[in-house]
Amino acid sequence: MIEVEGLTKRFGTKTAVDRLSFTVRPGMVTGFLGPNGAGKSTTMRMMLGLDAPTSGTVRIDGMRYQQLQEPLKYIGALLDAKAMHGGRSAYHNLLCLAQANRIPEQRVGEVLDIVGLTAVARKKSKNFSMGMGQRLGIAAALLGDPRILMFDEPVNGLDPEGIHWIRNLMKQLAAEGRTIFVSSHLMSEMALTADHLIVIGQGRLMADTTMADFIQRNSRAYVRLRTPQQELARDVLRQEGMTPVDGADGSLEIDGASTERIGELAARHGVVLHELSAQRASLEEAFMRMTAGAVEYHAHTVAPPQWGAGVKGA
């Protein structure tokens, strides 16, 4: 379990993390979300003792990271896969970590096999692709067989097979009762992986809730209806006290109703249906809605150049 209490980090006049408190519990995958500049990386670095907090505490199974005698046996982390020594082989990168934490050498071969790098174990890591580097970083996190694992953007550089593999690995580790904490900007992947969400914005806690509750609280649910008899459908729905609104593609959108009720009304009044479906926002849409006011860096659409404008003879 990871316990974060009142965590604050200031860099000069800028507050990167502001009185942040939450608990990451075992037996589930907890997603860590926030816009760019929200303070996620700084928070994870403080969890691992890489940055000292201005105030507040982080406890790893009840202890500060600095109190852990052999930290890889308590918590494994992938923050930067490029941190490996490029001149060493995959095997010897892991062996150095194992020896520093009194982990048996045979464990090196085991984790290389888990991540699918056995065939390149003796090759220098500087020659690895980005995806292979990610796998080596994950192997390092698994090396001490820890009860707690932290991953920052674990699917970077992985191909579809690799993404499927790491997703299932995190679920499997959580099912074993381990604590899994993962940060990612890929909302579609997070929606398939995480059970619980911690969301921060501008260094402050915005949500600490289940995936299902987060989407429900930050999205609109409605029924989408498409029919060649749109006016008839509109009249029937209004007679039943519903207020259909026009969708962008000629459909009707109805809030506060079920597909079953609308389907029965359509059958009773002879309305031909081409589509009747319940709509719920994705995690990405819910996330965008919640964090809209906490985004630090806003991009803007640039109008295409008007070639020839202002040029004589154009």
C-alpha positions in Angstrom: 0.0 0.0 0.0 1.1 3.6 -0.8 0.0 6.4 1.6 0.4 10.0 0.4 -0.4 12.6 3.0 -0.3 16.4 2.6 2.4 16.1 -0.1 3.7 19.5 -1.3 6.5 20.4 -3.6 7.6 23.9 -4.5 10.2 25.0 -7.0 10.9 28.6 -6.2 7.6 30.4 -6.4 5.9 27.6 -8.4 3.9 24.9 -6.5 4.1 21.7 -8.5 2.3 19.5 -5.9 -0.1 21.1 -3.5 -1.2 19.3 -0.2 -1.9 16.0 -2.1 -3.3 13.1 -0.1 -4.5 9.7 -1.3 -4.0 6.0 -0.7 -3.1 3.4 -3.4 -4.5 0.1 -2.2 -3.6 -3.5 -3.0 -5.6 -5.8 -5.2 -6.4 -3.4 -8.0 -4.8 -1.3 -10.7 -4.9 2.4 -9.8 -4.6 4.8 -12.6 -2.9 8.2 -12.1 -4.2 10.8 -14.4 -3.7 14.6 -15.0 -3.0 17.1 -17.7 0.6 17.9 -18.7 2.1 19.9 -15.9 -0.3 18.6 -13.3 2.5 17.3 -11.1 2.2 13.5 -11.8 5.9 12.9 -12.5 7.0 15.0 -9.5 4.6 13.1 -7.2 6.0 9.7 -8.4 9.6 10.9 -8.0 8.8 11.9 -4.4 7.2 8.5 -3.8 10.6 7.0 -4.7 12.7 9.4 -2.7 14.2 10.9 -5.9 12.8 14.4 -5.0 12.4 15.6 -1.4 9.0 17.1 -0.6 8.7 20.6 0.7 6.2 19.1 3.2 4.1 16.0 3.6 4.9 12.3 3.7 4.8 9.2 1.6 4.7 5.7 3.2 5.5 2.5 1.4 3.9 -0.3 3.4 4.2 2.0 6.5 7.8 3.2 5.8 9.5 6.0 4.0 11.3 5.0 0.9 14.7 5.9 2.6 14.0 3.4 5.4 13.7 0.5 3.0 16.9 -1.6 3.3 16.5 -3.4 0.0 13.9 -1.2 -1.8 13.4 -3.4 -4.9 11.9 -6.1 -2.7 9.3 -3.6 -1.6 8.5 -1.5 -4.6 9.5 -1.8 -8.3 9.2 1.2 -10.6 9.5 2.1 -14.2 9.8 5.9 -14.5 12.4 6.2 -17.3 13.4 3.1 -19.3 16.4 5.1 -20.7 18.0 5.1 -17.3 19.7 1.8 -18.0 23.4 1.8 -18.8 23.6 1.6 -22.6 27.0 -0.1 -22.6 25.9 -3.0 -20.5 23.9 -6.0 -21.7 20.3 -6.4 -20.6 21.5 -9.2 -18.3 24.2 -7.2 -16.7 22.0 -4.2 -16.2 19.7 -6.3 -14.2 22.5 -8.2 -12.4 23.9 -5.0 -11.0 20.5 -4.1 -9.6 20.1 -7.6 -8.2 23.4 -7.6 -6.4 22.7 -4.2 -4.9 19.5 -5.5 -3.4 20.7 -9.1 -2.5 18.5 -10.7 -5.1 19.6 -14.1 -6.3 21.1 -14.1 -9.8 18.6 -16.7 -11.1 15.9 -14.0 -10.7 17.6 -12.1 -13.6 16.9 -14.9 -16.0 13.3 -15.3 -14.7 12.3 -11.6 -15.3 14.0 -11.5 -18.7 11.9 -14.5 -19.7 8.7 -12.8 -18.3 9.2 -9.7 -20.4 10.3 -11.7 -23.5 13.9 -10.6 -23.7 15.7 -13.9 -23.1 16.9 -14.0 -26.8 18.7 -10.6 -26.5 19.8 -10.9 -22.8 23.5 -10.6 -23.7 23.0 -7.7 -26.2 23.9 -4.1 -25.2 20.8 -2.1 -24.2 21.9 0.9 -26.2 21.0 -1.0 -29.3 17.5 -1.8 -28.1 14.4 -0.4 -29.7 12.1 1.8 -27.6 9.8 -1.1 -27.0 12.6 -3.4 -26.0 13.9 -0.7 -23.6 10.4 -0.5 -22.0 10.4 -4.3 -21.5 13.9 -4.1 -19.9 12.6 -1.3 -17.6 9.6 -3.5 -16.6 11.9 -6.4 -15.9 13.9 -4.2 -13.5 10.7 -3.2 -11.7 9.8 -6.9 -11.4 13.3 -8.0 -10.3 12.7 -8.0 -6.5 9.2 -9.6 -6.8 7.8 -6.6 -5.0 4.3 -6.2 -3.5 4.1 -2.7 -5.0 4.7 -1.6 -8.6 4.7 1.8 -10.2 4.7 2.4 -13.9 4.9 5.7 -15.7 3.7 5.4 -19.4 4.4 1.7 -19.5 3.1 1.2 -23.1 5.5 3.7 -24.7 7.1 2.1 -27.7 5.3 -1.2 -27.4 3.6 -2.8 -30.4 0.0 -4.1 -30.1 1.1 -7.4 -28.8 3.3 -5.7 -26.2 0.4 -3.4 -25.1 -1.9 -6.4 -24.7 0.8 -8.2 -22.7 1.6 -5.4 -20.2 -2.2 -4.7 -19.7 -2.7 -8.4 -18.8 0.4 -8.4 -16.7 -0.8 -5.5 -14.5 -4.2 -7.1 -14.1 -2.6 -10.4 -13.1 -0.3 -8.7 -10.6 -3.2 -6.9 -9.0 -5.2 -10.2 -8.9 -2.3 -11.6 -6.8 -3.0 -8.9 -4.2 -0.2 -6.5 -5.3 -0.5 -2.7 -5.3 -0.3 -1.4 -8.9 0.0 2.3 -9.6 0.2 3.4 -13.3 0.3 6.8 -15.0 -0.6 7.2 -18.7 -1.9 9.7 -21.2 -3.5 6.9 -23.2 -7.1 7.1 -22.0 -8.3 4.2 -24.1 -5.7 1.9 -22.6 -6.3 3.2 -19.0 -10.0 2.5 -19.5 -9.2 -1.1 -20.2 -6.7 -1.5 -17.4 -7.5 0.6 -14.3 -10.1 -0.2 -11.6 -9.6 3.0 -9.6 -8.5 6.5 -10.5 -6.5 9.2 -8.9 -6.9 12.4 -10.9 -4.9 15.6 -10.2 -4.8 19.0 -11.8 -2.3 21.9 -11.0 -0.9 19.7 -8.3 -4.2 19.2 -6.4 -6.4 16.2 -6.0 -9.5 16.3 -8.3 -10.8 12.8 -8.0 -10.2 9.6 -6.0 -12.8 7.1 -7.2 -13.6 4.0 -9.1 -13.4 4.1 -12.9 -17.2 3.5 -13.3 -18.1 6.3 -10.8 -15.6 8.7 -12.4 -17.2 8.3 -15.9 -20.7 8.5 -14.5 -20.1 11.7 -12.6 -18.3 13.5 -15.4 -20.3 12.5 -18.5 -23.7 12.7 -20.0 -25.7 9.5 -20.6 -28.4 9.6 -23.3 -30.2 7.4 -25.8 -29.4 7.9 -29.5 -32.2 7.2 -32.0 -32.0 7.2 -35.8 -35.2 6.9 -37.9 -36.5 7.9 -41.4 -39.7 9.1 -39.5 -38.0 11.7 -37.4 -40.9 14.1 -37.0 -43.2 11.2 -35.9 -40.6 10.0 -33.4 -40.2 13.5 -32.1 -43.9 13.9 -31.5 -44.2 10.5 -29.8 -41.3 11.3 -27.5 -42.7 14.8 -26.6 -46.1 13.3 -25.8 -44.3 11.1 -23.2 -42.7 14.1 -21.6 -39.3 13.7 -23.2 -37.3 16.4 -24.9 -35.3 15.0 -27.9 -32.5 17.2 -29.3 -31.0 17.0 -32.7 -27.7 15.1 -33.0 -25.0 16.2 -35.4 -25.7 13.4 -37.9 -29.5 13.7 -38.1 -30.1 11.5 -35.1 -32.2 12.3 -32.0 -30.6 12.3 -28.5 -32.8 11.7 -25.5 -31.7 12.3 -21.9 -33.2 10.5 -18.9 -34.7 7.5 -20.8 -33.8 3.9 -21.4 -33.6 2.1 -24.7 -36.2 -0.3 -23.5 -38.8 2.4 -22.9 -38.1 4.2 -26.2 -38.1 0.9 -28.1 -41.5 0.0 -26.7 -42.9 3.4 -27.6 -41.6 3.1 -31.2 -43.2 -0.3 -31.6 -46.5 0.9 -30.2 -46.6 3.9 -32.6 -45.2 2.2 -35.7 -41.9 4.2 -35.7 -39.3 2.5 -37.9 -35.9 2.4 -36.1 -32.5 2.3 -37.9 -30.6 2.7 -34.6 -31.4 2.7 -30.9 -28.4 2.7 -28.6 -27.4 3.9 -25.1 -24.5 6.3 -25.2 -22.1 7.0 -22.4 -19.0 9.1 -22.6 -15.6 7.5 -22.8 -13.0 7.9 -20.1 -11.2 10.4 -22.4 -14.4 12.6 -22.7 -15.0 12.4 -18.9 -11.4 13.3 -18.2 -11.5 16.3 -20.6 -14.7 17.5 -19.0 -13.3 17.3 -15.4 -9.9 18.8 -16.1 -10.8 21.5 -18.6 -10.1 24.2 -16.0 -6.8 22.7 -14.9 -5.0 22.5 -18.2 -1.8 24.5 -18.1 -0.7 24.2 -21.7 -3.4 25.0 -24.3 -2.8 24.3 -28.0 -4.6 26.4 -30.7 -5.6 25.5 -34.2 -3.5 27.4 -36.8 -5.3 28.5 -39.9 -3.7 27.2 -43.1 -1.7 29.8 -45.1 -3.6 31.6 -47.8 -1.1 31.0 -50.6 -0.8 34.0 -52.9 -2.7 36.4 -50.6 -1.0 39.8 -50.7 1.3 38.8 -53.6 1.3 41.0 -56.6 -0.1 39.3 -59.6 -1.7 36.6 -57.6 
